Amino acid sequence: MPRSVNSVAKRARRKKVLKQAKGYFGRRKNVWTVAKNAVDKAMSYAYRDRRNKKRTFRALWITRINAGARQHGMSYSQFMGAMKSNGIELNRKVLADLAMNHPDAFEAIINKVK
């Protein structure tokens, strides 16, 4: 009995990968072996950087809160310690937004925790 090969599924798999490689430079977009490697690498970078994005945003928020607090004579750590001891539970994302876009509201929070 002859060996059966599922060419339909094979073609579908390859089309899927080549579609994901659309827009890549050179042979990475249309040669199966090169495109497969490029897409695998891109997927691993995407997975890694979805996690790294959370870290970089937290660092950005801390930098903005620190800048806002220092304008009012406090450091970031003093400000966050005072927030915790006064029972004010605003997350860093909200505090950074207030420090950037609503300095009067941020100043009111600083005065409350001083």
N, C-alpha and C positions, 0 to 999 in steps of 0.2 A: 504494500500500500504506500503511495507516495506521501512524502512529508507535507503537511499543510502549513502555510505561512499566512499570518494575519496581516496582510499588507494594508488593509483599511485602517486598522488601529495604529500601525507604524507610521503611516502617512499623516494621520491626525495628530499624533504626538509631535512629529517634526514640524507640522504647520503651526502648532501651538507655540513651540519654542521660537520659530522664525518670526511669528507675529510679535512675540515679546521682544525680539531683538530689533524691531523696526526702529529706524532712526540711528542705529549704531553706525560707526565709521568703517569703511572698507569691507573686508570679507566677513567681519563680525555680524553683518546684517543678512547675508545670504548663503554662506557656506555652513552646512549643518554642524560639522565638528567644531568649528571656530565659534559659531553662534551659541552652541550648547554650553561651551566653557564660559563665554561672556555672560550669558544669562544666569548660569549657576553662581558666578562671582557676584553679579549684580544683586541676586536674591539674598546672598549671604550678607552683603553690605547693607541692604535694605533692612534685614532682620536686626542686625547689630545696631544700626543707626536709629531705629524706632525706639530702642532702649536709651541710646546716648542722647537723644533729643530731650528726654525728661531731665537728664543731668544738666545739660547746657541751659535749659530754660530756668531751672532752679538757681543756677549760678548767676544768670542774668537778673533774676528777681532779687537775689541777695545783694548784688551790686547796686541796684536801683534803690533798695530800701536803705542801704548803708549811706548812699549819697544824700538821700532825703533826711536821714537822721542826723548826719553830720552838719547839715545846714542849721540844725537847731541844737547843736552842742552835745550830741550823744553819739556813741558808736553803735554799730549794728548789734553787737552782743549785749550792750547795756539796754538798748531799746527792746530787743526780743525778751530779755530777762524781765524787764519791767512789764511787758505785755503779758507774760506768763503769770507773774505775781499778781497782776490786777485782774486776771481772769478774762482778758479780752482775747477771743478766739477768732482772729482773722488770719487767713492763710497768706503765704508769701506772695501768691499771684495777685490777690486783691490789694495787699499793702503796696506792692510795686506799682500797680496801676494808679492807686491814690497818690503815691509819691511823684509819679510822672505827670499825670493828667489833672489831678485835683489837689494841688499843694495846700490849699486852705483846709480841706478835710483831713489831710495827713497831719497838718500842724495841730488841728484839734485833737487828734489821737495822741500826738506827742505830749501836748499839754495835759491830757488826761492821765497819762502814765508817769509824768514827772512828779 
